[in-house]
Amino acid sequence: MSLFFYGVCILGAMLGGLVLLVLYSLLVMAQKGDECLDQLEMEMLKNYQASHNKSGKSENLCVTTTSDVYHSGIN
């Protein structure tokens, strides 16, 4: 075994570890982003429900779907 072989093995192990570290950090950042998005959606829903209940309107929400918007004029 030559010194070159050991150098290649060490370099491969370092690069493999670096790739695993980058993938792990990306997964952690994505998970934190999802948690922040969920928290923001819950806060927006609470604010909407609080303002909606103060106005005295009913609880029924009518939201048009994409297909309703595109096919509203076609019978």
Sine and cosine of phi, psi and omega as CSV:
sin_phi,cos_phi,sin_psi,cos_psi,sin_omega,cos_omega
0.00,0.00,0.71,-0.71,-0.05,-1.00
-0.98,-0.20,0.19,-0.98,0.02,-1.00
-0.91,0.42,-0.55,0.83,0.03,-1.00
-0.89,0.46,-0.66,0.75,0.01,-1.00
-0.88,0.48,-0.71,0.71,0.02,-1.00
-0.91,0.42,-0.60,0.80,0.04,-1.00
-0.90,0.44,-0.67,0.75,0.02,-1.00
-0.91,0.41,-0.66,0.75,0.02,-1.00
-0.89,0.45,-0.70,0.72,0.00,-1.00
-0.91,0.41,-0.69,0.73,0.02,-1.00
-0.90,0.44,-0.66,0.76,0.04,-1.00
-0.89,0.45,-0.66,0.75,0.03,-1.00
-0.91,0.42,-0.65,0.76,0.01,-1.00
-0.91,0.41,-0.71,0.71,0.00,-1.00
-0.92,0.40,-0.63,0.78,0.05,-1.00
-0.89,0.45,-0.67,0.74,0.06,-1.00
-0.89,0.45,-0.63,0.78,0.03,-1.00
-0.90,0.43,-0.66,0.75,0.03,-1.00
-0.90,0.45,-0.69,0.72,0.03,-1.00
-0.89,0.45,-0.63,0.78,0.03,-1.00
-0.90,0.44,-0.67,0.75,0.02,-1.00
-0.91,0.41,-0.69,0.72,0.03,-1.00
-0.89,0.46,-0.68,0.74,0.01,-1.00
-0.90,0.45,-0.68,0.73,-0.01,-1.00
-0.92,0.40,-0.59,0.81,0.06,-1.00
-0.91,0.42,-0.65,0.76,0.04,-1.00
-0.90,0.43,-0.65,0.76,0.02,-1.00
-0.91,0.41,-0.68,0.74,0.02,-1.00
-0.90,0.43,-0.62,0.78,0.03,-1.00
-0.91,0.42,-0.63,0.78,0.02,-1.00
-0.91,0.41,-0.67,0.74,0.03,-1.00
-0.91,0.41,-0.60,0.80,0.05,-1.00
-0.90,0.44,-0.65,0.76,0.04,-1.00
-0.90,0.44,-0.65,0.76,0.02,-1.00
-0.90,0.43,-0.65,0.76,0.02,-1.00
-0.91,0.40,-0.63,0.77,0.04,-1.00
-0.90,0.43,-0.67,0.74,0.03,-1.00
-0.88,0.47,-0.67,0.74,0.01,-1.00
-0.91,0.42,-0.66,0.75,0.02,-1.00
-0.90,0.43,-0.66,0.75,0.03,-1.00
-0.90,0.43,-0.63,0.78,0.03,-1.00
-0.91,0.42,-0.66,0.75,0.04,-1.00
-0.90,0.43,-0.66,0.75,0.02,-1.00
-0.91,0.42,-0.64,0.77,0.02,-1.00
-0.91,0.42,-0.66,0.75,0.03,-1.00
-0.89,0.45,-0.69,0.72,0.02,-1.00
-0.90,0.44,-0.65,0.76,0.01,-1.00
-0.91,0.41,-0.69,0.72,-0.01,-1.00
-0.92,0.40,-0.61,0.79,0.02,-1.00
-0.91,0.42,-0.69,0.72,0.01,-1.00
-0.95,0.32,-0.55,0.83,-0.01,-1.00
-0.94,0.34,-0.64,0.76,0.01,-1.00
-0.94,0.34,-0.51,0.86,0.02,-1.00
-0.94,0.34,-0.50,0.86,-0.05,-1.00
-0.98,0.20,-0.23,0.97,0.06,-1.00
0.99,0.11,0.25,0.97,0.02,-1.00
-0.99,0.14,0.25,-0.97,-0.01,-1.00
-0.96,0.28,0.22,-0.98,-0.03,-1.00
-0.99,0.14,-0.20,0.98,-0.04,-1.00
-0.96,0.29,0.83,-0.55,0.02,-1.00
-0.94,-0.33,0.79,-0.62,0.04,-1.00
-0.94,-0.33,0.94,-0.35,-0.01,-1.00
-0.90,-0.44,0.80,-0.60,0.02,-1.00
-0.98,0.22,0.62,-0.78,0.05,-1.00
-1.00,0.00,0.14,-0.99,-0.02,-1.00
-0.89,0.46,-0.63,0.78,-0.02,-1.00
-0.92,0.40,-0.55,0.83,0.05,-1.00
-0.91,0.41,-0.62,0.79,-0.03,-1.00
-0.93,0.37,-0.68,0.73,-0.07,-1.00
-0.97,0.23,-0.48,0.87,-0.07,-1.00
-0.93,-0.37,0.40,0.92,-0.07,-1.00
-0.94,0.35,-0.49,0.87,-0.04,-1.00
-1.00,-0.06,-0.12,0.99,-0.07,-1.00
-0.98,-0.20,0.79,-0.61,0.02,-1.00
-0.93,-0.38,0.00,0.00,0.00,0.00
